[in-house]
Amino acid sequence: MGKFRKKPVVIDAVRFTNAVAREGWRTADLQQNHWLHEACREGILVICKSAVQGRSTPPPFILIRTLEGELSGLPGDWIIRGVKGELYACKPDIFAATYEPA
């Protein structure tokens, strides 16, 4: 066992804000981030404005469908596209501690 450093990686990310939760993604966001547009179009990323059966997350929230199951995020969370194209939500404090502008 030893200590390891995370390799420097550049990721794509957008913030799931209260405005997005209310009004949806802006056209400019979707045009600038083709991966976001595709994920929304394919139902991988869904904004839930009402309760979803079987989910304890209060609305509004974002639902992310992954190979490992469904993840959720709340307004203020970042939606990250990882190095293999996978999507996941990241809390703002973890995002700030882990990432900086490229």
N, C-alpha and C positions, 0 to 999 in steps of 0.2 A: 504494500500500500504506500501511497505517496500523495503529494499535492499535485493538482493539475490545474492548468489555466484553460479557460474556454478559448477556442480559436476565434480570431476576429471574423465576424460574418456580417454581411450587409443584408438586412431584411426589408421588406415592404411592410408598412403599417399605416393604419388610419384610426382616428379616434371615434369611438361610438359616443356621441354627445347627446345631451338632452334634446337639442334641436333635431338631430337625426332620428332620435326615438319618436319625436312628435311628427315630423314631416317627411321622413325618409332621406335617403342619400341625395345630395345635390347632383345635378347632371354633371357639373364640373368634376366632382369627386369620381364619378363613374367613368368619365372620359379619360381622366388622368391615370386612373388605376384600373386597367383592363381586367386584372385578376378579381377585383371587387365586383365589377360589372358581371363577369362570368359566374362568380359564386352566387350572386343574387339571382341571376337569370336561371341558374340550374337548381335553385332551392337549397344550396349548401349553406347559405347565410340568409337568415330570415329574421326580420324585426317583428317581435311579438308584442302587440299592444294590449292584449288581454290574457287572462290566465290560460295556461295550457294544462290539460289533464295529465296528472302524473308528475308535474314539475313544481317544485317548491319555490322557484325563482319568481319574485313578484314582477308584474309588468310595469313599465315596458322593459323588455330585455331582448337580447339578441340570441338566437339559437344557431349554433354551428354544428353541422352534421359532419362527422369524421368517420374514418374506418373503424375507430375504437368506440364509437358511440356519439351521443349528442353532448355538446358543451354549451354553456351559457355565459353571457357577459352582461354587465349592467352599464348604464350610461356612465361615462367617464373612463371605461376600460378601453384599451387599445386592441384592435383586431390586427393580428400579425400573420403575415404569409411567410412561412419558414423556408428553409433552403431547398426543400423538396416539394414546395407548393402547398404544404399543409397549412390549414388555418386554425388559429386558436386565439382565445381572449387572454389578455394580460392586464393585471391590475396596475393602475397608474404609478404606484410607488415602486413596484418591481420593474416596470418599464423604465422609469427614471434611473434606477440603480444599475440597470443592465445595458441600456442603449443610449447612444448619443447621435446627433445628426451626422450623416456620412458626407 
